[in-house]
Amino acid sequence: MAVEKSKRIFYLDALRAAAILSVIVVHVYAVTRMHVMAEYSVMPSLRWIFSQITGNCFRFGVDLFLMLAGALSLGRVWTIREFLGKRIPRIVGPFIFWGLVAGIIAIVISYYFGFKFIFYFDINSILSFMRGVFMATTSGFTSYWFFWMILGTYLIMPIFNKWLLHADLAEAEYFLVFWLITCLFDFTINIDFPIKLSYFTSPIGLVVLGYYLRHTERELLNNPYFAIALILISAALTMVNVTMNSTTSQFHTVNRYSIFLSVEVAGIFLLFKNFHKLNINLNFSSRLDKLFRRIVFDIAKYSYGIYLIQGLFLCIYAQILPYHEFYTNFMEIFILIVISSMITMYLLEKVPYINKVIGAK
């Protein structure tokens, strides 16, 4: 099923924007959750519940990025050289640029202002720190694991693209059935399935899912109310699972490839795709509508660059902002990260040559 190159599609931009915002939400959760850990009980507090919703039900960002990679790239006629020649530089350049720039910034502010990124400043410690930046093992840069995962995914995508070019959607459904089995056994109940299904496992399953959901014409899957049901049911089951397995000294975190999040992210994709069918009139003026679409477009355009710098901002704000109240601190850090990242990307986009390696597209 070959798909011609099309103009920008708003719901795909909206999904990309939602993906990066959810990533920031989950990372803010990671540095604020300790304030409500002790509030777990048979009936957890509302703050504890809010914390776990943000940390688990919003853990769909990476999944959405993978689905968007499939929705935008699979089923199209291109050569391996064309695909890798376009995709690889687009992720490698910003990764190297922000790894160097943000890593150096972290070292400088640690040395002069006492931030806790690096504690020793001899040459071996600095080199070790920078290696940790690129290997995603250094505080503030652990989210860089995403680069290595998406790089490996891109390397296998030409194989799947060749298959899908000569397959119909029923064959994609065949693949996705076994992928869902791996989501259930490998990443949810953590029991080995008798048949080895390693070729079906995530993250490539999410890439195929994105392609399939974009192009499927099945009536049920294009019903926005069904999409809402998928989101609500999977989110509810996620919260039940998290509540049952947490304690007053430990949070339970669902795997991003679990059956719960896989179903939820499918629902989110389908809801955005078919949102217009809800016939909801928000009574926006044309001016407000254009502003909203512009904001969504800019967040989507800067999403990869934001991903690479939000960890640095997160650690900075988590260290300098005094703790007042859980909800207040959560929203303060989230808003500051979004604004700081957007301003940084906007300003650097104006700089010749630099604008080609900041992760804007």
TORMIKOL-21299 format. One record per atom (N, C-alpha, C): residue in one letter; x, y negated, z. Coordinates in steps of 0.02 Angstrom, whole numbers, padded with zeros to 5 digits, always signed. Atoms other than C-alpha are relative to their C-alpha. Layout:
<rs>
aXYZ;...
</rs>
This chain:
<rs>
m+00043+00060+00000;m+00000+00000+00000;m+00044-00062+00000;a-00044+00059+00004;a+00101-00149-00061;a-00039-00063+00015;v+00032+00063-00019;v+00062-00319+00010;v+00043-00057-00025;e-00038+00056+00027;e+00112-00476-00080;e+00015-00051+00055;k-00019+00051-00047;k+00199-00613+00014;k-00054-00054+00003;s+00056+00046-00008;s+00066-00728+00085;s+00021-00062+00037;k-00012+00061-00037;k+00052-00899+00160;k-00004+00015+00074;r+00001-00008-00073;r+00066-00925+00347;r-00071+00013+00023;i+00066-00020-00025;i-00079-00844+00439;i-00004-00022+00073;f+00004+00031-00066;f-00139-00934+00595;f-00002+00051+00056;y+00006-00047-00057;y-00187-00783+00699;y+00065+00035+00015;l-00066-00029-00012;l-00013-00709+00676;l+00045-00049+00037;d-00036+00051-00038;d+00064-00874+00734;d-00025-00002+00072;a+00029+00001-00066;a-00055-00873+00881;a+00023+00060+00042;l-00025-00059-00035;l-00002-00696+00926;l+00073-00009+00020;r-00070+00012-00016;r+00181-00747+00919;r+00006-00048+00059;a+00000+00049-00056;a+00146-00896+01033;a-00021+00034+00064;a+00023-00036-00059;a+00049-00785+01153;a+00054+00047+00026;a-00052-00048-00020;a+00193-00660+01153;a+00054-00035+00041;i-00055+00033-00036;i+00327-00784+01207;i-00024-00029+00065;l+00027+00027-00063;l+00214-00865+01337;l-00008+00057+00051;s+00008-00057-00046;s+00177-00693+01411;s+00068+00023+00027;v-00067-00018-00023;v+00364-00656+01419;v+00021-00046+00057;i-00018+00048-00052;i+00391-00815+01520;i-00041+00013+00064;v+00043-00015-00058;v+00243-00772+01634;v+00029+00059+00039;v-00027-00059-00033;v+00318-00600+01672;v+00066-00015+00035;h-00064+00017-00031;h+00490-00673+01707;h-00010-00045+00060;v+00015+00041-00059;v+00417-00804+01824;v-00027+00044+00056;y+00024-00048-00049;y+00325-00664+01911;y+00058+00034+00036;a-00056-00037-00029;a+00491-00576+01938;a+00036-00039+00055;v-00035+00039-00051;v+00562-00722+02040;v-00047-00029+00053;t+00047+00027-00049;t+00403-00766+02136;t-00037+00055+00039;r+00041-00053-00029;r+00327-00598+02180;r+00019+00016+00072;m-00020-00018-00068;m+00429-00575+02340;m-00040-00038+00053;h+00038+00040-00049;h+00322-00710+02423;h-00067+00032+00018;v+00064-00031-00015;v+00168-00598+02416;v+00006+00075+00011;m-00009-00072-00006;m+00244-00425+02433;m-00033+00028+00063;a+00026-00024-00064;a+00191-00408+02615;a-00077-00004+00004;e+00072+00008-00002;e+00010-00451+02571;e-00037+00058-00031;y+00031-00061+00025;y-00022-00278+02502;y-00033+00038+00057;s+00034-00042-00050;s-00148-00172+02597;s-00055+00038-00037;v+00057-00034+00032;v-00305-00069+02565;v-00039-00049-00044;m+00030+00054+00039;m-00380-00234+02507;m+00052-00055-00008;p-00053+00050+00009;p-00234-00337+02438;p-00029-00070-00004;s+00022+00070+00003;s-00243-00526+02449;s-00009-00021-00073;l+00009+00027+00068;l-00297-00629+02299;l+00066-00021-00030;r-00066+00019+00026;r-00120-00694+02284;r+00038+00061-00024;w-00033-00061+00021;w-00054-00516+02275;w-00030+00024-00066;i+00033-00022+00062;i-00183-00472+02142;i+00020-00044-00058;f-00021+00046+00053;f-00142-00628+02041;f+00072+00015-00022;s-00069-00016+00016;s+00042-00585+02052;s+00006+00061-00043;q-00004-00063+00039;q+00015-00409+01986;q-00034-00005-00068;i+00029+00012+00066;i-00099-00467+01847;i+00051-00033-00046;t-00050+00034+00041;t+00036-00585+01786;t+00060+00045-00016;g-00060-00041+00010;g+00174-00456+01808;g-00012+00063-00040;n+00014-00062+00034;n+00085-00306+01732;n-00048-00007-00058;c+00048+00009+00055;c-00067-00356+01630;c+00025-00048-00053;f-00029+00046+00049;f+00035-00493+01546;f+00066+00028-00029;r-00062-00030+00024;r+00177-00373+01505;r-00006+00024-00073;f+00012-00021+00069;f+00127-00369+01322;f+00042-00039-00051;g-00037+00043+00046;g+00248-00497+01249;g+00046+00038-00048;v-00047-00037+00042;v+00383-00379+01186;v-00039+00046-00048;d+00041-00043+00043;d+00250-00259+01121;d-00029-00039-00059;l+00028+00041+00053;l+00170-00400+01022;l+00053-00019-00052;f-00054+00017+00047;f+00337-00452+00946;f+00014+00059-00046;l-00011-00059+00041;l+00362-00273+00887;l-00057+00010-00050;m+00057-00007+00046;m+00187-00265+00814;m+00002-00052-00055;l-00004+00052+00051;l+00214-00430+00724;l+00054+00017-00051;a-00052-00021+00047;a+00375-00361+00648;a-00030+00048-00051;g+00031-00047+00046;g+00273-00219+00574;g-00053-00032-00043;a+00054+00032+00038;a+00125-00327+00523;a+00027-00044-00056;l-00028+00047+00049;l+00237-00449+00430;l+00047+00031-00051;s-00054-00026+00043;s+00367-00334+00353;s-00016+00068-00032;l+00012-00066+00028;l+00299-00159+00325;l-00053-00001-00055;g+00047-00005+00055;g+00205-00108+00169;g+00013-00050-00056;r-00019+00049+00052;r+00297-00234+00061;r+00057+00027-00042;v-00052-00023+00045;v+00411-00208-00087;v+00063-00041+00011;w-00065+00032-00007;w+00589-00250-00037;w+00053+00055+00007;t-00055-00048-00006;t+00758-00165-00041;t+00029-00005+00070;i-00033+00001-00065;i+00859-00120+00112;i+00046-00061+00006;r-00045+00057-00002;r+00986-00253+00066;r-00039-00065+00010;e+00040+00061-00008;e+00850-00386+00050;e-00026-00006+00071;f+00028+00002-00068;f+00771-00340+00216;f+00053-00015+00052;l-00052+00010-00050;l+00929-00325+00318;l+00037-00066-00010;g-00034+00063+00014;g+01008-00474+00231;g-00038-00060+00024;k+00042+00055-00025;k+00862-00582+00286;k-00010+00004+00075;r+00019-00008-00070;r+00818-00510+00456;r+00059-00001+00048;i-00056-00006-00047;i+00987-00470+00534;i+00032-00068+00016;p-00028+00066-00017;p+01064-00645+00517;p-00048-00042+00041;r+00050+00040-00036;r+00902-00719+00583;r+00000+00014+00075;i-00003-00014-00071;i+00923-00629+00749;i+00071-00003+00029;v-00069-00002-00025;v+01113-00615+00761;v+00027-00070+00013;g-00026+00068-00008;g+01154-00800+00735;g-00023-00033+00064;p+00024+00030-00063;p+01041-00867+00875;p+00025+00037+00062;f-00024-00039-00057;f+01095-00725+00990;f+00071-00021+00019;i-00069+00020-00013;i+01279-00771+00972;i+00003-00073+00023;f+00000+00071-00017;f+01245-00959+00978;f-00023-00012+00072;w+00027+00012-00067;w+01137-00957+01134;w+00038+00038+00053;g-00041-00036-00048;g+01243-00824+01218;g+00060-00041+00021;l-00059+00041-00015;l+01395-00937+01204;l-00019-00064+00036;v+00018+00065-00028;v+01308-01102+01240;v-00030+00007+00070;a+00032-00008-00065;a+01197-01044+01383;a+00048+00031+00050;g-00050-00030-00045;g+01337-00937+01455;g+00048-00052+00026;i-00046+00053-00021;i+01456-01085+01459;i-00035-00049+00047;i+00038+00045-00044;i+01321-01196+01535;i-00006+00031+00069;a+00007-00034-00064;a+01293-01066+01671;a+00065-00002+00040;i-00065+00003-00034;i+01480-01062+01710;i+00013-00070+00027;v-00014+00069-00019;v+01495-01252+01715;v-00043-00022+00060;i+00043+00023-00056;i+01344-01282+01828;i+00012+00042+00062;s-00018-00040-00059;s+01400-01140+01942;s+00062-00030+00033;y-00062+00028-00026;y+01572-01218+01960;y-00010-00068+00033;y+00006+00069-00024;y+01518-01399+01984;y-00060-00011+00047;f+00061+00013-00038;f+01345-01383+02062;f-00022+00058+00044;g+00014-00054-00046;g+01348-01217+02153;g-00055+00047-00020;f+00050-00047+00022;f+01222-01122+02048;f+00028+00071+00002;k-00023-00068-00012;k+01229-00934+02075;k-00004+00043-00063;f-00006-00042+00059;f+01269-00869+01903;f+00066+00039+00003;i-00066-00030-00005;i+01454-00833+01930;i+00034-00027+00063;f-00027+00019-00066;f+01552-00836+02093;f+00076-00008-00001;y-00073+00007+00006;y+01734-00824+02036;y+00017-00027-00069;f-00013+00037+00061;f+01816-00929+01903;f+00069+00013-00030;d-00061-00020+00034;d+01976-00840+01856;d-00018+00027-00069;i+00013-00017+00070;i+01994-00788+01674;i-00034+00068-00006;n+00031-00066+00005;n+01948-00605+01705;n-00074-00002+00020;s+00069+00005-00022;s+01789-00652+01799;s-00043-00035-00052;i+00038+00036+00052;i+01737-00774+01663;i-00012+00045-00061;l+00008-00045+00057;l+01768-00647+01525;l-00050+00055+00016;s+00047-00051-00021;s+01674-00516+01624;s-00072-00027+00000;f+00065+00032+00000;f+01530-00638+01647;f-00027-00007-00071;m+00023+00010+00068;m+01522-00678+01462;m-00017+00067-00033;r+00018-00066+00026;r+01525-00494+01419;r-00068+00021+00027;g+00065-00016-00029;g+01380-00471+01539;g-00057-00039-00032;v+00050+00040+00035;v+01287-00611+01449;v-00023+00037-00062;f+00017-00032+00064;f+01294-00521+01282;f-00024+00072+00008;m+00022-00068-00013;m+01268-00349+01358;m-00063+00002+00043;a+00063+00006-00037;a+01115-00412+01454;a+00004+00028+00071;t-00008-00024-00069;t+01185-00368+01626;t+00011-00056+00050;t-00014+00057-00043;t+01217-00543+01695;t-00065-00035+00020;s+00060+00035-00025;s+01088-00634+01802;s-00015-00060-00045;g+00021+00054+00045;g+00989-00754+01693;g+00001+00021-00073;f-00007-00022+00069;f+01028-00655+01536;f-00021+00073-00010;t+00019-00070+00007;t+00956-00482+01568;t-00053+00009-00054;s+00051-00006+00053;s+00816-00520+01444;s+00032+00008-00069;y-00033-00009+00065;y+00947-00511+01306;y-00001+00072-00024;w+00008-00069+00023;w+00914-00323+01301;w-00044+00002-00062;f+00046+00002+00056;f+00779-00372+01178;f+00037-00003-00067;f-00037+00005+00063;f+00909-00416+01046;f+00023+00069-00023;w-00027-00065+00019;w+00987-00243+01049;w-00057+00048-00020;m+00057-00042+00018;m+00817-00159+01045;m-00028-00019-00068;i+00029+00021+00064;i+00750-00263+00899;i+00049+00013-00057;l-00050-00015+00051;l+00914-00240+00805;l-00005+00073-00021;g+00007-00071+00017;g+00897-00051+00816;g-00065+00014-00037;t+00065-00009+00034;t+00714-00065+00764;t+00004-00022-00072;y-00008+00023+00069;y+00759-00167+00610;y+00038+00051-00042;l-00041-00047+00038;l+00887-00036+00560;l-00040+00061-00024;i+00040-00057+00019;i+00754+00101+00554;i-00060-00020-00043;m+00060+00022+00035;m+00615-00005+00478;m+00000+00013-00076;p+00002-00016+00072;p+00670+00018+00295;p-00024+00071-00014;i+00022-00069+00010;i+00641+00205+00314;i-00077+00004+00006;f+00073-00001-00009;f+00465+00178+00380;f-00035-00040-00054;n+00031+00039+00053;n+00429+00046+00250;n-00007+00040-00064;k+00003-00041+00061;k+00471+00165+00108;k-00056+00051+00006;w+00054-00048-00011;w+00353+00293+00184;w-00069-00034-00007;l+00066+00032+00001;l+00209+00169+00208;l-00017-00028-00068;l+00014+00022+00068;l+00227+00102+00031;l-00034+00054-00041;h+00028-00056+00039;h+00179+00275-00032;h-00052+00039+00041;a+00048-00034-00042;a+00058+00320+00108;a-00065-00041+00004;d+00061+00038-00013;d-00121+00274+00143;d-00007-00008+00076;l+00007+00015-00071;l-00185+00213+00311;l-00016+00061+00042;a+00014-00062-00037;a-00244+00387+00359;a+00064+00033+00024;e-00065-00028-00020;e-00062+00443+00363;e+00030-00040+00057;a-00022+00041-00057;a-00020+00296+00476;a-00038+00019+00063;e+00040-00023-00057;e-00163+00353+00589;e+00028+00066+00028;y-00030-00063-00021;y-00084+00526+00594;y+00061-00013+00044;f-00059+00018-00039;f+00079+00450+00654;f-00019-00030+00068;l+00019+00036-00061;l-00008+00340+00783;l-00032+00045+00052;v+00028-00048-00048;v-00102+00486+00861;v+00056+00031+00042;f-00056-00030-00037;f+00064+00568+00907;f+00038-00052+00041;w-00031+00055-00038;w+00136+00401+00959;w-00037-00012+00065;l+00040+00010-00061;l-00007+00379+01083;l+00011+00057+00050;i-00016-00056-00044;i+00031+00552+01152;i+00064-00014+00038;t-00063+00016-00035;t+00209+00496+01189;t-00010-00057+00050;c+00014+00055-00048;c+00141+00336+01270;c-00030+00029+00064;l+00033-00030-00058;l+00035+00444+01385;l+00048+00042+00041;f-00042-00048-00037;f+00161+00579+01430;f+00067-00030+00020;d-00068+00023-00014;d+00330+00494+01418;d+00002-00064+00042;f-00005+00066-00031;f+00288+00320+01483;f-00056-00016+00049;t+00054+00013-00047;t+00131+00338+01590;t-00001+00051+00057;i+00001-00051-00053;i+00119+00503+01682;i+00068+00033+00010;n-00070-00022-00007;n+00305+00540+01656;n+00007+00077+00005;i-00004-00073+00005;i+00282+00723+01612;i+00020+00018-00072;d-00023-00020+00066;d+00372+00807+01468;d-00057+00035-00038;f+00047-00034+00044;f+00254+00851+01327;f+00033+00062-00028;p-00032-00062+00022;p+00283+01032+01273;p+00035-00006-00068;i-00030+00010+00066;i+00318+00977+01094;i+00044-00063+00002;k-00045+00057+00001;k+00467+00861+01070;k-00023-00049-00055;l+00027+00049+00046;l+00397+00703+00990;l+00043-00064-00001;s-00044+00058-00005;s+00549+00589+01000;s-00002-00043-00063;y+00003+00040+00062;y+00525+00534+00818;y-00060-00046-00002;f+00061+00041+00000;f+00357+00458+00861;f+00001-00054+00055;t+00002+00040-00061;t+00407+00365+01018;t+00011-00074-00013;s-00010+00072+00005;s+00407+00177+01048;s+00075-00015+00001;p+00041+00056+00024;p+00461+00047+00999;p-00024+00004-00072;i+00020-00002+00071;i+00442+00101+00817;i-00075+00013-00007;g+00072-00011+00003;g+00265+00158+00857;g-00039-00066+00001;l+00033+00065-00002;l+00217-00021+00898;l+00007-00037-00066;v-00010+00031+00066;v+00291-00079+00732;v-00051+00028-00050;v+00049-00031+00045;v+00182+00046+00637;v-00071-00022+00020;l+00066+00022-00024;l+00033-00003+00746;l-00017-00070-00025;g+00012+00068+00025;g+00053-00186+00697;g-00018+00000-00073;y+00016-00006+00072;y+00055-00140+00513;y-00071+00027-00009;y+00065-00033+00008;y-00096-00027+00533;y-00058-00046+00019;l+00055+00042-00023;l-00204-00148+00633;l-00010-00061-00044;r+00008+00057+00046;r-00169-00290+00512;r-00041+00020-00061;h+00029-00019+00064;h-00229-00190+00363;h-00060+00046+00004;t+00056-00046-00004;t-00359-00071+00430;t-00067-00036-00012;e+00067+00028+00013;e-00537-00099+00372;e-00054+00039+00038;r+00049-00036-00040;r-00619+00017+00497;r-00044-00050+00038;e+00048+00048-00028;e-00775-00072+00560;e+00010-00009+00075;l-00008+00004-00073;l-00748-00030+00743;l+00062-00040+00019;l-00062+00034-00017;l-00570-00093+00743;l+00000-00074-00022;n+00006+00070+00018;n-00626-00257+00666;n-00060-00033+00035;n+00052+00028-00042;n-00759-00287+00797;n+00032-00034+00060;p-00034+00035-00054;p-00700-00422+00918;p-00024+00022+00069;y+00025-00022-00065;y-00811-00356+01058;y+00032+00067+00020;f-00038-00060-00015;f-00727-00187+01044;f+00070-00017+00023;a-00066+00023-00021;a-00560-00277+01056;a+00000-00025+00072;i+00006+00025-00069;i-00617-00365+01214;i-00007+00058+00049;a+00009-00059-00043;a-00672-00198+01286;a+00066+00036+00012;l-00066-00032-00007;l-00500-00123+01251;l+00043-00038+00050;i-00041+00042-00044;i-00416-00269+01340;i-00022+00007+00072;l+00026-00001-00069;l-00529-00267+01493;l+00008+00069+00032;i-00006-00068-00028;i-00529-00078+01516;i+00072+00017+00015;s-00071-00016-00012;s-00341-00060+01496;s+00029-00043+00056;a-00024+00043-00054;a-00308-00209+01611;a-00026+00026+00068;a+00028-00026-00062;a-00425-00135+01743;a+00037+00064+00021;l-00036-00062-00016;l-00339+00035+01732;l+00071-00014+00022;t-00068+00021-00020;t-00170-00051+01743;t+00000-00021+00073;m+00002+00024-00069;m-00221-00138+01904;m-00015+00056+00050;v+00013-00057-00044;v-00290+00023+01978;v+00065+00039+00010;n-00063-00036-00003;n-00127+00111+01937;n+00052-00036+00043;v-00048+00039-00038;v-00021-00030+02007;v-00018-00001+00075;t+00022+00004-00069;t-00124-00044+02167;t+00011+00067+00036;m-00007-00066-00031;m-00121+00143+02200;m+00074+00018+00013;n-00070-00021-00005;n+00068+00156+02178;n+00046-00052+00032;s-00041+00051-00034;s+00128-00004+02265;s-00001+00011+00075;t-00003-00001-00073;t+00176-00024+02447;t+00015-00070+00025;t-00016+00066-00028;t+00212-00168+02565;t+00074-00018-00010;s-00071+00014+00011;s+00397-00152+02520;s+00021+00011-00073;q-00018-00013+00070;q+00388-00111+02334;q-00060-00010-00045;f+00051+00008+00052;f+00289-00164+02181;f+00007+00057-00050;h-00001-00047+00055;h+00242-00035+02053;h-00007-00038-00066;t+00002+00034+00065;t+00275-00092+01875;t-00014+00051-00055;v+00016-00046+00055;v+00195-00009+01724;v+00052-00009-00055;n-00047+00002+00056;n+00309+00035+01579;n-00032-00037-00058;r+00028+00039+00055;r+00289-00083+01431;r-00024+00045-00058;y+00023-00046+00052;y+00263+00071+01321;y-00052+00049+00027;s+00050-00044-00029;s+00132+00149+01435;s-00064-00001-00042;i+00063-00003+00037;i-00038+00200+01368;i-00043-00061+00017;f+00040+00057-00021;f-00116+00057+01467;f+00017-00062-00042;l-00020+00060+00037;l-00014-00081+01386;l-00006+00009-00075;s+00006-00012+00072;s-00017+00001+01216;s-00071-00013-00024;v+00070+00013+00017;v-00207-00002+01215;v-00016-00074+00008;e+00014+00071-00012;e-00211-00177+01288;e+00027-00043-00057;v-00030+00041+00052;v-00092-00248+01158;v-00035+00010-00067;a+00040-00012+00060;a-00193-00166+01019;a-00063-00042+00003;g+00060+00042-00008;g-00347-00253+01088;g+00015-00073-00011;i-00018+00070+00008;i-00258-00420+01095;i+00011-00016-00074;f-00012+00010+00071;f-00199-00403+00915;f-00066-00003-00038;l+00064-00003+00036;l-00374-00356+00855;l-00044-00060+00018;l+00041+00057-00019;l-00456-00496+00955;l+00023-00063-00037;f-00025+00059+00036;f-00343-00629+00879;f-00017+00005-00075;k+00014-00010+00071;k-00367-00555+00706;k-00074-00014-00016;n+00072+00005+00014;n-00557-00555+00721;n-00036-00052+00043;f+00029+00049-00046;f-00584-00701+00839;f-00055-00042-00034;h+00048+00041+00036;h-00678-00798+00705;h-00069+00032-00003;k+00064-00035+00003;k-00815-00665+00708;k-00041-00011+00063;l+00038+00013-00062;l-00864-00716+00885;l-00045-00060-00008;n+00041+00060+00013;n-00937-00876+00812;n-00003-00047+00061;i-00004+00045-00057;i-00879-00976+00962;i+00017-00070-00025;n-00012+00070+00020;n-00893-01163+00933;n+00023-00039+00061;l-00028+00036-00057;l-00777-01254+01053;l-00009-00075-00005;n+00015+00071+00010;n-00833-01422+00983;n+00063-00044+00003;f-00060+00041+00006;f-00655-01480+00954;f-00010-00050-00056;s-00003+00047+00056;s-00638-01637+00853;s+00054+00023-00047;s-00051-00022+00048;s-00535-01615+00696;s+00070-00019+00023;r-00065+00022-00025;r-00396-01712+00780;r+00027+00047+00053;l-00021-00047-00052;l-00392-01598+00932;l+00016+00068-00029;d-00012-00065+00032;d-00402-01445+00821;d+00068+00000-00034;k-00066+00005+00033;k-00252-01504+00720;k+00056+00000+00051;l-00051+00002-00053;l-00156-01541+00881;l+00010+00070+00029;f-00005-00068-00027;f-00195-01368+00950;f+00038+00046-00047;r-00034-00042+00049;r-00141-01283+00789;r+00073-00019-00007;r-00069+00022+00004;r+00017-01387+00785;r+00041+00027+00059;i-00035-00026-00060;i+00063-01337+00963;i+00012+00075-00008;v-00006-00073+00010;v+00030-01153+00923;v+00055+00014-00052;f-00050-00010+00052;f+00134-01167+00765;f+00071-00012+00026;d-00066+00016-00026;d+00280-01249+00856;d+00025+00052+00049;i-00020-00052-00048;i+00281-01121+00997;i+00020+00063-00038;a-00015-00059+00040;a+00276-00981+00868;a+00067-00009-00037;k-00061+00013+00039;k+00413-01062+00764;k+00063+00005+00044;y-00057+00002-00045;y+00528-01082+00914;y+00006+00062+00044;s+00007-00055-00048;s+00483-00916+00997;s+00065+00038+00014;y-00061-00039-00011;y+00647-00824+00970;y+00052-00042+00038;g-00046+00044-00037;g+00752-00972+01026;g-00021-00009+00072;i+00026+00007-00068;i+00639-00996+01177;i+00017+00063+00040;y-00015-00063-00034;y+00663-00812+01220;y+00073+00000+00024;l-00071-00003-00016;l+00852-00834+01220;l+00022-00051+00052;i-00020+00051-00048;i+00855-00989+01332;i-00043-00002+00062;q+00045+00005-00058;q+00709-00964+01451;q+00029+00031+00063;g-00031-00031-00059;g+00811-00852+01566;g+00045-00048+00038;l-00043+00050-00031;l+00937-00991+01598;l-00042-00051+00038;f+00043+00048-00033;f+00799-01116+01637;f-00035+00032+00061;l+00033-00034-00055;l+00711-00988+01746;l+00044+00002+00062;c-00045-00004-00057;c+00863-00962+01857;c+00015-00068+00030;i-00012+00068-00025;i+00895-01148+01869;i-00058-00024+00042;y+00058+00025-00037;y+00719-01192+01922;y-00015+00041+00062;a+00011-00043-00058;a+00705-01043+02038;a+00046-00018+00058;q-00049+00018-00052;q+00860-01107+02131;q-00009-00070+00027;i+00003+00070-00022;i+00821-01293+02139;i-00069-00020+00027;l+00067+00020-00022;l+00632-01297+02169;l-00014+00029+00069;p+00017-00026-00066;p+00584-01284+02353;p-00066+00038-00002;y+00062-00039-00002;y+00450-01156+02395;y-00052-00036+00043;h+00055+00032-00036;h+00286-01239+02444;h-00057+00051+00009;e+00057-00045-00001;e+00148-01118+02398;e+00004+00042-00063;f-00011-00047+00054;f+00141-00966+02285;f-00027-00024-00067;y+00030+00021+00064;y+00020-01029+02152;y+00035-00062-00027;t-00032+00063+00022;t+00102-01201+02148;t+00068+00014-00030;n-00067-00014+00026;n+00278-01133+02126;n-00002+00039-00065;f+00006-00039+00061;f+00223-01008+01996;f-00015-00046-00059;m+00019+00044+00055;m+00140-01141+01889;m+00055-00052-00014;e-00055+00048+00010;e+00282-01267+01917;e+00055+00030-00043;i-00055-00031+00036;i+00415-01147+01857;i-00021+00017-00072;f+00024-00018+00067;f+00310-01084+01710;f-00003-00062-00045;i+00009+00060+00041;i+00267-01259+01647;i+00068-00032-00016;l-00065+00030+00010;l+00444-01324+01670;l+00041+00040-00051;i-00036-00041+00049;i+00518-01178+01572;i-00026-00013-00070;v+00029+00010+00066;v+00397-01201+01428;v+00019-00069-00027;i-00015+00069+00023;i+00424-01390+01419;i+00074-00007-00015;s-00072+00006+00010;s+00613-01379+01439;s+00023+00037-00063;s-00020-00040+00058;s+00629-01243+01308;s-00024-00033-00065;m+00027+00032+00060;m+00516-01333+01183;m+00039-00064-00017;i-00037+00062+00012;i+00608-01499+01205;i+00070+00016-00027;t-00067-00020+00022;t+00777-01413+01186;t-00001+00022-00073;m+00005-00024+00068;m+00723-01325+01027;m-00017-00057-00048;y+00020+00056+00043;y+00641-01481+00956;y+00059-00046-00015;l-00057+00045+00009;l+00796-01588+00983;l+00055+00032-00043;l-00053-00033+00038;l+00919-01460+00916;l-00020+00014-00072;e+00022-00009+00069;e+00812-01432+00763;e+00016-00060-00043;k-00017+00061+00037;k+00856-01610+00713;k+00074-00004-00017;v-00072+00003+00010;v+01043-01572+00715;v+00019+00043-00060;p-00020-00039+00059;p+01113-01519+00545;p+00046+00058+00019;y-00039-00061-00009;y+01193-01346+00538;y-00021+00038+00064;i+00021-00032-00062;i+01150-01312+00721;i-00071+00027-00006;n+00070-00020+00004;n+00966-01302+00673;n-00009+00068-00035;k+00005-00064+00035;k+01004-01147+00570;k+00013+00060+00046;v-00019-00056-00044;v+01062-01044+00720;v-00033-00004+00069;i+00031+00007-00066;i+00946-01095+00862;i-00059+00048+00010;g+00056-00047-00007;g+00809-00967+00826;g-00066-00032-00016;a+00062+00032+00024;a+00680-01078+00740;a-00014+00025-00070;k+00016-00022+00067;k+00586-01014+00589;k-00072-00019-00017;
</rs>
